[in-house]
Each structure stands twice: as structure tokens, then as C-alpha cells.
């Protein structure tokens, strides 16, 4: 009852005309910036910080929070329509969203993204409200050892994301991990793979790689296919049948919960959450083989997860004063300047702000849904744009997005280089998804592994003796088992009778027998 | 147009490195408005007949980091107050030049040698990053303007820890079984603050198990979760945790007790002869003339006298620590020698 009172009090703060206006401005600005490829929530919040200076602190954080989840909401649009992720957290959305769009189901994909985002966001807010104080202890229970195990679990998805060629998938993932290692090593301060270029000291920005290997590579493929029919079907209705909604409901709910808890962990965040839920659903789903070819569940899962995680990341921020991601780190900086010190005492010292923000998130979620559903047909018209217009536009957006991150011409060169790499990978059947996964999770895995070992004095036993870590690693091993068994069986058969044609085809079909080569734009 | 120089940089000395206080991904810098400032008109313009100087165009303050960090906070707070308090006739713009722990921003400012309208905000990394070999420019390439404020380090343990004093922490740390988290890489600010204090307490800093995290926040979460045994972070970052009673500070690196955390004893009180300042100041490109330096010294002294500045710095947990150009320059030279000594003790130089 007490909580309900406080929530109602929160609504009385969130629903004042002034704060309602700031929620609107926030989510609107966030959505628009999120839709533009390359401009994510970090850029969006950074853009809004100068405006927020001098505002009343509660209104300011309501607006900035709106910008954050608005950007993640909007980011899916460009992932689905252009294969150009607007936000790191929506990279996984493009795996199935873009194939759906190519098959003329862009409307449905956008609607699924909007609905599952809404559900994810709402479940996240309920979680934030109901259990935030208790979650602080969950958030701190994850130390370096546990994060390492979590990242290992996430990386096992490479096996299933790799498509029909495990070796190419693994090569791609290793390149991703190597890219993550570029820069000054945070554990020893030694510079690695920087070729003496100061621009590389802080590593390679994730979005540059994502835009390069997805959006620019896609553009190059389009150019290369010139003359051959564009075969882009028009946009069909965005109506989802009851059956379709029924199909995506379980993955959406599961991913919302998984996403929220992943978001709560200060070392994970929305991007990790979207990948974890995507690979989880791919393993759970009976039609997991069709993930990557335009399976609606593959859109619903990461979208529900990234929105729930965005809300979840407010738990460590508001209860511990610790930013859980790059975006919340910027948000924390903005809060400090506004004179608010988020931390363990915030709920007691500043209940108005906490409950005002929570209530504003309910309002914001509804606003986003109402705002986005009618706009879907408008957005989807992008697909009817003639290629001669679309190609330069995508390139311009990528360039503006990347330049806006750092004002660095060097980064534009990197973007072009990763575009070329992505194109060559596509031509030679290397899947891009494992590269992205390796880049996001590999760096975190490496840092946390070394931290854990440094704390334990070099004893590898900690990974097995810490219960959470042991549990996660066991799940990782279990999830690899089917693929391993198949691979070993294939090898053994290969050894017994190398000339047997049956063995050869069997080995080739590892790991999941998926037939991704039949997808309209092969990723694998 | 002057261009930013991108020349060869030697790789870092093994085992040493810059402070990386921005956690996670490189943050965006879109918030920075690039002012349309043309190249400086030379040092002669703006000088009045009586030899005093005043800016003739917009003043640009560079934060060599992304929006939202400590440098950005200082640059934006300073710029806003200079304008609001009517201390300048020209507008004051903040520009973010993130990258390479500050080196990208320093290279940008260094490329504007002699331009009196290009200031930048600074703190210990301007000494530590070049010492690690990760910057083309060090503090001697710039004109010190003024030191403004300072913050201190606190040495934290969990509320239920057995460790009561810094000496006990030092003794534990020497055993090697005890891990101390910090918010920045080896050889950078947090590590230097720990190693210097350990040396002063009579223990060997090289035997301490320092665990670098991405930011003080991450180090404190790991401390709360019991993954490390102690942590060294900035006072401002730790205020919330200290207030809630989740953590205890066994020492603070200030010369005297700090009001915001008045129950935390200084190291000096505990007969550990060590202080560490997270000082913050303003610098300008090299080759500024005396009149220009005098103008800015006066300007920032006036700024610090305003009530608005006092309010802001109290809120951000800063202590006033004004030094004029000459004092600040000497302070920087001394401090660099002190850091070098500490890094040699830990075997990082």
C-alpha cells in the first residue's frame, strides 16, 4: 500500500504540465536521434546536457531518462529498415528485423518491435519500482569472476549465430574479440594493436564497427547488385494477428525479465542484454533454425530485452550511484552537475525524484507506443525509396553518426575500413553477427577474467568455486553440448571413413543444421 | 587555419599508463558546440595602451574528455558562471575533445600555440599520461593559468571490515592476500594515491595487489560485493556510500579534515606523512604574454570569489585551492617529481 501511495505521489509529480512536457520532449528527441543510424542514447543525452543545465533537477532527469529509453525505442527502426543499427542495443534486432523488411514484412517487424519494446519497458519499470532497493545486493553480487562467466555464456551464442559454417563463425568471433583488445589495456596500461596511433588508444568504438559491417556493407552489396532486380517488396500491413501476437508473447515476456536483470548488473547493460536474450530464444524456440531469416521472435526478444535493460540500468544508478553503462555514466555526470548525488541514500533523501522518475517512465512508455504505432507506415516508406536516393542517404547518416561521436576524421576512415571488411565477409560467407558478439562480449570477458585472476592470485579455481560463476559456466557448457556432440560425432565418422560422402555432408552441416544460405541476404 | 598535429607517439612504458576515468565505452561528444572561431589575430590585438589585455573574441575552454566527466563538469561550470556572473564581455564556449586519456585534446590546444582564446581544464592526468609516454605533449608545452580547486582520495573498506586505521590497511595490503580496487589503470591517479600512502606508512607498495577498474563506481561496487577488500576513490564519488554507512573510510589524503566527511581522519593525523590532491586548474597554449596571463589569473580569482562558485564547488565536493600562474607552474614541476618517485617505488618508471 505504501508503495502504491508513493507511486501515486510520483504520478502527481510526473503529470504536472511542466514535467509532462519534458517527458514528451525527452522521448521525442530520443526517438528521433535513435532513429538516425549511429546516433545513440549517449549522443542523445550528451546533446541534451547543455539544455538540462539550469533546469529543475527532477524535470531534468525525467527529460534525460526519456531521451535514453526513447533512443533505444527508436533505434530499432533503422536496424529493421536499413540494417543500420541506430543504437548498440538494437544491433541484434537487425538480425531478424532486416530480413523481415526485405520480405515485405517491415510493417509487422516495426509493430513487433514497438509492442515488445513497450512490454519490456513496462515490465522493467514494474521491476524498478517493486524491487529496486532489494536489487542493489544482486547488482553487487556480480564481481569480475561472475562477469567473466556471464560473458562466456553470452559468447557460446557464436555457435548458433555462426550459421551453417562453424569455423567461419568462430573466425569472425575471434576477429571481433581481437578488435575489442585494441587500445590501452586497462589492467597493465600497455598499448595493444594501436600502431602508435593515439586515436586508437581508447579502443575502437563499437558503433563504428556495427555501422561498417552492417550498414556500409549492405550499401556495398546493393551497389554491387546493380541492375539485378531490387526485389524489395512494398510494405504490407502492420496488423498483427492474434496468432502472431501469441507466438511472440512468451519470448517477449521471458526476454523482458532477462533483460531487466541483465540491465541491473552494472557491468552488463542493454547491448549485452539484447544479445543474451536473442541467443536464449534461438536455443529455446522450436523454430530456432529460422532465426536470422526473419523470425518475428528474433525481433521481439532483443527489443523487449534492451528496453527492459535500459530501465534496469537505473537500479545501480539510483540505488548505488554507480553507472551501469556508458550512457548511465553520462547521465550520472549530468545529475552531479544538477546537484543530485544518486546513491544508497537517494530513495530516502529524495523520494520525489525517485518516484517522479519511475512514474514518468510509465507515462513515457505509453507516449512512445502511441507516438510510434501511427508513424510506422510513414517510416516504412523508406523501403520504397529508390536505391539511388537511399544509398547516399544511408552513407550520409553513417558518416554523420560516427563523426558526431568524436569529431574525428580518423574514425571515418575506420568506418570505411570496417565497411570494406564487412563487404568482403559477406562475399565469402563469413557471418557478421559473431564478430559483433565477440567485440561486445570479448573485451568485457578478457578484462574481467584478468581482474578475477589478479584478485585470486592467479588461481583459476575461483571460476569453479564461486557459486554464481560456476552455475553460469555450467549453463554455458550445457548449451554447447549438442553442438559439441555433433561436431565430435562428425569428426569421428570422418576419421573412420574419410571417403564416406555421408560423413562429409554431416560435418558440413554443423552446428545447427540451419539453412541460412536460403535467406534473402545471406549473413552466414 | 591551424591544424591539429598528429605526429608519432612512442608506445607506453610497460606497466604505466594514463588515468582512464570515463567508464565503459568512449562517450559521445556531440554536446560540444564547435564555435566558429577564426585563427587568433596574434598576441598584439586586445592589448590596451596601459599594457593590459582583454579577449577580443569568444573564449574557448577545451575539456580533453567526453561530456559528463570531471573535466567536462569543471569546464561547463566555469564557462556558465563566467557568463552568468558577467565577468567576461565575450562568450565562453566549451569544446569536448575526447580521446587517448586527454592526449587528443592536448594536441588540439598545442596546435593553437600563442592563441590567448583557447583554454583547457586540467588535473593530475596532464602529468601522469605524458609520464607514461602516451602523449606528444606534457605540461611544459602549455602556459599554466591558475589552479582552482582540489578534491582528495579516500581509502575505503566495507562497514564490517576488521581494518580500522590506515596502518592496518597498509599491513594487510603488504601481505598480498588483500586486494585494493581503484578507478583507473596502473600508474594513474588512484594507483599513485595508494602507492604513495603505502610507502609513507612504511610498507612496500609493490607488494600490494592493486586491481584497476573502469571508474571509481565500479571499484566501489566490487568492494560492496566483497570481491575486493578495499578501494581508493575520489571523495566526491564516495560521498553517497559513506553517508549510507555501507562503507567506512580509514583515511583521507587531505592535509586537514574535510568538512563533507569530517569524521574521516587524515593520513597525516595517523602519522602517515602523505597528502594527495586531485587538483583541478586551467591552462592555455604555450607562448602567452604576461598581460594575457595576468588577465586570466585575475578573471579566475574573481570567479572563485563569487557566491555562485562557492555554491557549485561545495555541491561538487571541491575545496578551493587557488594558485596563480607562477605558483601553479612550480606546483606542477614539483608534483611531477613526486609522482615519478612514487612510480619508481612501485616499479613502474
Interface residues (C-beta under 8 A of the other chain):
Chain A: X39 X40 X42 X43 X46 X47 X48 X49 X50 X53 X54 X88 X139 X140 X141 X142 X143 X144 X145 X184 X185 X186 X187 X188 X189 X190 X191 X194 X196 X197 X198 X199 X201 X202 X203 X205 X206 X266 X267 X269 X316 X320 X321 X322 X323 X325 X326 X329 X330 X331 X332 X333 X334 X336 X337 X339 X341 X342 X343 X344 X345 X346 X404 X405 X406 X407 X408 X447 X451 X454 X455 X457
Chain B: X6 X8 X9 X10 X11 X12 X14 X15 X16 X17 X18 X20 X22 X23 X24 X25 X26 X27 X28 X29 X30 X31 X32 X33 X34 X66 X67 X68 X69 X72 X73 X76 X77 X80 X97 X98 X99 X100 X101 X103 X104 X107 X132 X134 X135 X136 X176 X177 X179 X185 X186 X187 X188 X209 X211 X212 X213 X214 X215 X217 X218 X220 X221 X222 X224 X225 X226 X227 X228 X236 X237 X239 X240 X241 X243 X244 X246 X315 X316
